[in-house]
Amino acid sequence: MSAEAYYKNINNILDYKGGAELLMNDHLETDIINGKGKAYGLEFMIKKQMGMLTGWISYTYSRVFVKVDGKFEEEKINGGEYFPANYDKPHDLKIVTNTKFSEGLTSQPIYIQHRQANNLSGSIL
């Protein structure tokens, strides 16, 4: 069993101003604003490495927030306060199993479920 925690400050996140023209723009740098962010999380993992059934289960709770606070009021996103990033994935559950039936026959189903931006999804690979 293992557990990990992390916290990271992120600098120099680039975002576009609202209404920015991205195509055929000779001065794209004038439509980019700088931001910062922070990321933190916890991960728990349990492994089983002996016997006919082996594998692991992990759960991760993580958050990523971005703050874009431009010089002018129209450049501020969310009023200059932190907001969840597009790639924020608060909950992530992974289950991997490996069953050894005989020397040459094994099975390895993988289940992944995560919640991202109010969207719950899961899949079996």
NORGI-V354209 format. One line per field, one symbol per residue. ss: DSSP state (h for helix, s for strand, l for the rest). phi: phi as a letter, one per 40 degrees, with the letter a starting at -180 (. if undefined). psi: psi as a letter, one per 40 degrees, with the letter a starting at -180 (. if undefined). Layout:
BEGIN
ss: ???
phi: ???
psi: ???
END
This chain:
BEGIN
ss: lssssssssssssssslllllllllllhhhhsssssssssssssssssllllssssssssssssssslllllhhhllhhhllssllllllssssssssssssllsssllsssssssllssssssl
phi: .aabbaaacbbgcbacccgccccfbcbcccbbbcaaaabaabbbabbbbbgcbbiabbbbbabbbbbbbccbdcccbfggccacccccbcbabbbbbbbbcadbbbbacbbbbabbfgbbaaabc
psi: iihiiihhhhifhhiiihehhdhfhefddeehiiaiiiiiiihhhhiheiadhiaihihhhiihiihhgidideehhffeiiihidehgdhhhhhhihhhdadehihgihhhhihhffhhiiih.
END
